[in-house]
Amino acid sequence: MENWQRIFSTRNQAEASIIKGMLEENHVPTQLLNKMDSSYLLFGEIEIYVPFHLKEIATNLVNKALMN
């Protein structure tokens, strides 16, 4: 995923989906990378990536959403 930057990671699938949806509503393309272990859900994370040039905008949107 060249030219994409990780901006958020979580172990909660619902939280990842909400953040992804919020970013897409604000016209920020996203990619999810699920690194969760399929047998042991305590291992791994779900990472959200955005294009490098939108990193700052996406980070601000995520921070604002998490403060509410």
N, C-alpha and C positions, 0 to 999 in steps of 0.2 A: 504494500500500500504506500507506494512512493508519493510524496507530496501531501500526505495526510498526517494529521497530528492527533495523538490521543489527548482528549480533554477531560475524560471522566471514566471511572471504573467503579463497579459495584458487584456485590454478590447477589443482589436482588433483581430478578428478571422483571418484575413489575416496575421498579424504579428506573431501570434501563429503558424500558418501553416508554415510560412517561417522559423522560428526558429526551429521548429520540423524537417523540411526537412533538414536543414543545419546540425543539430546534427546527424540525421540518415545517412547522406552522410559521416560523419566522424565516423561511426560505434559506435555511442552512442545510445543505446536503449532509447526510450522516451515513456511517457504516458501523454496524455492530460486529464485534469479534467476540464470540462466546468461547472463553477458555475454561469454562466450568467442566469439572470431571463428571462424566455421565453416571458413574457409579457412586462417587462420594461427593455430594454437593457442597461439602465444606471446603473443597479444594478448587482454586481457580476463581476467576472473575470474568465479568462481562465488560468489555471495553468499548467506549464510544469514540469514534474518530471523525474528524471534520477536515475539509481541505485546509492546508496550511495557511492560506491567505485569509481564512475566516476564523482562525483560532481565537483571536482576541474577542471578536463579537460573540462567538459561541461560549467562550469562558464566562463572559459577562452575563449572558442569558442564563447559563446554568447556575452561577452564583446567586443571581437575583431569584431564581426559582427555588433554590434551596433555602434561602432566607425566609421565604413565606411559609 
